[in-house]
Amino acid sequence: MVDVDEFGPVKGGSNMAKEEELLEECDQVHIDDVSSDDNGQDLSTYSFATDGFHAAASSANLCLPTGVRGGVDWMRKLAFRYRRVKELYNTYKNNVGGLLGPTKRDAWLQLRAEIEALTDSWLTNALKSLSIISTRSNCVNVLVTTTQLIPALAKVLLYSLGGCFPIENIYSATKIGKESCFERIVSRFGTNITYVVIGDGRDEEHAANQHNMPFWRISSHSDLLALHQALELEYL
């Protein structure tokens, strides 16, 4: 379980940013947390821009910081948006360039190359370990982040991590904290498996200790290289 908070904020254009802000106000821990409000309606011709979601959100405090939410119709529209986010993630998780378009893709690739140069290939080194884990038949990568869910999903796609993290394995600890996220993960996957927590913060280390999970601290390039070596040699 790892964290991508250090990558910084991600924002889209004006319409996307407005939509993102509303989704952030009604932030969820997991992509399927509002799926029970989804009636399965075909969204192929659905107009998100004119369904009244934004107007309703502007006229009432429909989603409080505590997670209390609005009426059935509005919740269904919120669930539609999370379903659409899930579809986009799964479609473009291995091809974020297809989502960005040629111009933005080239600009982003150039920026990422510059980031890699400045960080001595931090992302490349991290991806090596994540890729080994994701290709094992008996292992999965799970992401727990203090970034809100929608921005976190955007970061995962932009940094080409989508192939390593199925969207169902991404949890936002913004509202409930990392320890509670770990409890949800254990409840989902069970206790008869081995968990290894990878991170650089006290929160995840404390949460790992609370659940008796081994913690692998990543605070330098040597830590990343040691993790990769341990995975390659199947010590981990």
Secondary structure, 3 states (H helix, E strand, C coil): CECCHHHCCCCCCHHHHHHHHHHHHCCCCCCCCCHHHCCCCCCCCCCCCCCCHHHHHHHCCCCCCCCCCCCHHHHHHHHHHHHHHHHHHHHHCCCHHHHHCHHHHHHHHHHHHHHHHHCCCHHHHHHHHHHHHHHCCCCCCCEEECCCHHHHHHHHHHCCCCCCCCHHHEEECCCCHHHHHHHHHHHHHCCCCCCCEEECCHHHHHHHHHCCCCEEECCCHHHHHHHHHHHHCCCC
